[in-house]
Amino acid sequence: MPTFTRRTALAAAASLVALPARAEAKPVRISHGYSTGYLPMMVIRDQHLLEKYAEKAGIGPLDVTWRIEDGGNIINDAMLAGVLDIAGIGIPGYLVLRDRTRGKRQEVTGISALNTGAQWLNTINPRLKTLADYGPGDRIALPGIKTSYSAVVLQMCVAKTFGIENYAKLDPLTVGIPHPEAIAALLSGKTEITSHMASAPFSYQELKDPKVHRVLSTREVLGTMSILMAMTQKSFADANPGLMKAYLAAQAEANAFIEANRPAAAELYLRVTQLRVPMAELMETLNDPENTYNAVPLGAQGYAAFLAKIGTLKETPGSWKDLFLSDLHDKDGS
């Protein structure tokens, strides 16, 4: 599947800038990444659940197209260009785009959270036991430097270790590579990549190799937090309230499917991503109680506070409810 580039984003933006939001849209363009955190979106995709609930609401039939995109900067460019209607993204990447677009025609809003879990910093270098051991010769793979979820939570862990003023201490060591390519580079031992800030299932898969060990888990450092979410442009959400409700209903069914049918969900993951992950390792990931699926965000305000403190955001949102559609506001989020 072709990867969206900044150049195509800018070209698309130039051609789409004058287009208004579509009311109760029939063509819908959606993206998600590779990690198992996106599994609810993959279930929606594979089982055509958005079409199902849109039809029930009387706004179908929909023409839904899907693509896989990884890395906050790439996803944000695609959303700004107007070539995506709904995108799965790490919560920090969304917060950055929301801050940039607030009050503008392209302002974005959150639809729902997707999952909770952790990222693991794995390495093949036996010298690296803690963050303090990293030096100029080390390289850490993650989907996108500075803007991806992996990049931001690495900064948050660094800030916890060395102080907020040193949050960017390891940024020069990071290399932007999608997770599937990063695991291949790490395990080969033939590239500059010696560490990977990895999401599930790649984090679990790497540790099956005896030469790999884990330096840290973000859950151990930062606590339980939602990782991924679905976002859209506010104008699109305002013009398509029925579609937003249909999406939330589709996600609720997808979450129930994952909970009740984990082997089937694992097979679906492999079918959608076309990745070669052993079923046993995938089931280990899905059965780990650390990994859960819920539309209600946890810790969104914590990400925002950190990003505001380091100057990435102009201001800290007053509440997590400022970040998501009102459909979730009666829930117990954070």
N, C-alpha and C positions, 0 to 999 in steps of 0.2 A: 504494500500500500504506500503511495507516495507521501513524503513528508512535506508539510506546509513550511514554506520559508518566509523570511522577513520580506524579501523582494516581492514575492507574489502577494503577500499581505498588503504591502503598500500600493501595488497596482490595483488590487481589488478594492481597497479603500477609496482610491481616486474615482473608481467607476460607480461606487455604491453610495457615496457620501450624500447624495441628494434624495435617496430613496426613503420614503416614510416606513414606519413599522407596519407590518401586515396584520390585519384583524383576523383573529381565530385562524391562524395560518394553516394551509393544507400541506405545502412542502415544509418539512422541518429537518434541519441539519444539525446533527449531534456528534460530539466526539467524546472519547474516553481514552484512558491510558492502558498500560499493560498489567499493572499490579492487580492482585486479588482484591485490593480495596475498591476497585471499580466493578466488582462482580455484580452488584445490583443493576448497574447500567447494562452490563453484558446480558443479564437475564432479561431485562426489558427489551433489549435488542433482539435476542435470539427467539423469544417467545412472542414478540410483537405486542407487548403489553400496552405501550403507549397508544397504538392504533386501537386496541381493544377498548380502552377506557375513553378515548376520544369518541369512538363510535357510540358508546353508551351515553355520552354527554350530548350527542347530536351534532358534533363538530367534525366528524370524519366523513369519508375515509381520508386518512392522512397519507402523504407520500414522505416517508421517513428515510433519510439517508444517514449512514454512520461512517465514521472514520476513526482511526486510532492516532492520537497525538500525545506526545510525552514531552514534558518540560514547560514550566510556567510561562516563559517568554514566548514560546511558539504558540501556545494556546491563547495567551492574551493578544498577540498580534492578530490571530485569526478572528477572535471575537471583535476586536476593534475594526477589522476590515469588513465585518458584516457577512462573513462567509460561514459563520456558525451561529445557530440560534440558541443552543444549549451546549455547555461544555463541562466535562468533569475536570476538576483542577484541585491542586492542594490549596487549603484555606489561605495560607500566606500569599500565594500568587493572586488569588482573588482579591484579597485586601489591598494589595498594591494597585491592581487595576481599578478597583472601586475608588480609591483615593485619587487616582489620576483623572477619573471621569465624572466625579461628583458634580452635579449641576449642569453637565454637558449632555448633548444629544445621545452620546454613546454610554451614558452611565449604566453600570451593571448592578445587579442585585443577586443575592443568593436564593436558590430554590429550596435546597435541602442539603444536609450533611449526608455522607455515604457510609463512613466506617470509623471505628476507633481501632487503634493498634499501635505499633511501634516501628520505627526504622532502626536498623542495626548498622553500626560501623564495623565492617568486617575487613580483615587484612590477611595477606600472605607473608607479611614481614614479621618474624618472631620478635624483633626488637620493639615493636609497637605494642605497648600494654595499656597506655593511657593517652589522652590527648596531649599531655605534656611531652610525650616522646616524639611527636611529629616535628620534622625539620624540613629545610629547603629541598632536599632530594626526594621527598615523599610526594605521591600524587593520589588524590582521592576522586574517584569517579562519582558523578551524580548527574541527574537528567539535564539540569540547566544551572549555570553558575549564578549565584546571588539571588535569583528569582524563583527557582524551583522549591518545592516543599523540602526536599532533602537539603538544599543549600541553607534555607532559613533555620530549620531545626538544628543543623550542625552549628550555625551561628549561636543559637540559643544555648546549646550545650557548651560551646566555647565560653560564652558569657558567664555561665554558671561556674565554670572552672577557673577562668582567668580574670573575671570582672567584666562588667558591661562595656567599659572603655576599650576592651581588647576583643570584642565580639567578632571582628573580622580577621583575627590573627591567622586563621588557617585558610582564608579565602584564596590567597595566591597558590595554594596547593591543589585547588579543585579544578576538575576537567569536566566539561559538559558532554556526557555520553548517555544515550537511552539505556535503561536498566538491562534489557537483553544483551546489548553489546558490551555493557560494563562487566557483566558476570563472565562473559566469554574472555574478555581482556584480562580480568583478574586471574581466572583459573589457568589461563595459558602460561602465565609467568613470563611472557615474551614481550610485554609492552611496558611503558612507564607506569602503568596503573598498578599500585600495590595495595590500595584500599578502595572500598566501595561503600557509600552511604546507601544502603539497599533497603528496598521495600519488599514485602511478601509477594510472591513466594521465593523471590530471588535470594533474600536474606537467609531463608531456611536452606535453600538448595546449596548455597555456597558453603555452609558449615558442614555439609556432608563430606566435603573434601578435607582430608586430614591436615593439609598444609594451611588451612584457613582457621583463624580464630576471631572471636568477637571482642572488639575494644570497648564498645558501649551499646546500650539500648536506650533509645530516647525515652521510653516509658520509665526506666529506672531514674533518669535524670529529671524529666519534666512532668511525670505523672501521666494519668489517662487523659488523652485528648483525641478529638476527631481529627482525621488526617485529610480526607478528601471531601469534596462537595460538588454540587451541580450549580452552575450559574447561568445567567442570561442577561441580556440588556433589559434595563428597566422598561424601556418603551415597548419592547416585545412582550414582556410580562403584562404590562398594562393593557395592551391590545389583545392579549390572549389569556384572559383569566380562566376560561374553561380548560384550556390546554395545560395551564399550570396545575390545576386541580387533578387533571387526568394524569399528569406526570407523577404527582405525589401518590395517587392511587396505584399507579403502575409500580412505583418503587416499593410501596407497602406489600404488594403481592410478591414482588421479587425477593424482598427480605424474608417473607414467610416461606417461600420456596427454598431459599438457601438454608434456612434453619431446619426445615423438615426433610430435605433431600440433598444432603451434602455430597454424596457420591455423584448424583446427577448434576449438581452444581459444578463439581470439579470437572466432569466430562464436558459440560457446557463451556467452562473457562478455556479448556484446551481447544475446543472447536472454534471459538470466537477468535482467540489470539493466535492460533496456529503455532503455539510455542511447544517445545519438547520438554515438558516437566514430568518426571515420573509421578504416576498417580499416588504412590505412597507418600511422597514428599508433599504433594498438593493437599492430600487429606490431613497430613500433620499440621499444615498451615490453617486449614479451615476448622480443624478440631481444637486448635489452641484457643482457650477462653479469652486470651488477650485480644483476639480479632473478632469484633462484633460489627453488626450492620444496623444502623439506626439513622433515620432522617433528622433527628433532633441533634443539633451541634453541642459538643462539649469542648470547652477551652478556646472557643473562637476569640473571646475577649482577651485571653492570655496572649495569643499570637499578636493581636492588635496592639496591646500594651507594649510588647517588646518592639514591634516595628515602629511605633511612635517614639519610643525612647531612643532608638538609634537614628531617628530622623528620616526613616523611609516613608512613614505616613505623616501627613501634616497635623493630624489630630487623632486622638483615641475615640472610637465610637462610644456613645453613652451606654449602650447595651448591645448584647448579641442580637436583640430584636431589630436593631437598626440595620443589621447586615443581611436579614432574610425576609422573605415574603411574610405577610401577616398570617398566612395559613398555618404557620408553626407557632405563633405567638402565645397560644394557650398551653404550650408544652414547657417542660422543665429543662431548659437548655442553659448554656453558659458561654 
